[in-house]
């Protein structure tokens, strides 16, 4: 049989197989494809990024220099019941005069900023503000070196809705820094609270009830309504001002329907101008024309920048106080509004030394106008 045929037959039967080398250099192993290596590196970088940013999750969101407002379609956290006879400060929300002491929380949770009960959502705070639940320094820490005016930052806090409860009013009047007490007219202890605020050397203003957007809400006795004539408005204002001779100014209680009506606000503000009273627009609606109209009439005026306690939890109030300090350092002045709540009182007591440490001068509301 020819050799060529034998060879082919042997291979076909498996009788002639190629022998593998048993010695010499080993065959090199296959290397990982470049694409697989890139995926591995990307996974390592992603894991490192997650670990880094997890350490930053306790910082509050960036704070724009102008406090933003949003529409009134945002849900409001529930609140405790208000005492009998106390009209509601914010449309759709209730004011609690006394609350049980909140248990301490290790640190503030990182959440979106709640809407205030006027339907206005406040902007977040800038980097570097820490809002802890403890009563120590970390609860109100503000970065050093933030911009401020030449004379130093100033802040004013107005506490609304005084009238039904003398005890809580006396406690706020005893805070170790200036605070403005805003008193509702025609309440059981309105006159007494205005008197004790004056004797304590605190600025006292009238918390004037005005018509809310939702007509089902009751702003309280003596409220100003859009349907009233100019004479009726003046009569109601004068009756409210008879509560105390010590009122330095006025801010609105509710009033999201009233303050958006420019003609009605002109009638109201003209009466205040004739009595040398300043006006604070509580900004219960982003469409309010109160502040703008007061400026046009050359009436001393301010508008609210921050609400301290729409979320009444201690953690949230401390966060808002930290925001107040930040805005004061950035913009030079800031006006905040709070309410006679136990958590607000305790948080302000804790914050007092930190205002001094951060170089923020706490002043009466009028002092922000005169600056």
Order of alpha helices (4+ residues) and beta strands (2+ residues): alpha-alpha-beta-alpha-beta-alpha-beta-alpha-beta-alpha-beta-alpha-beta-beta-alpha-beta-alpha-beta-alpha
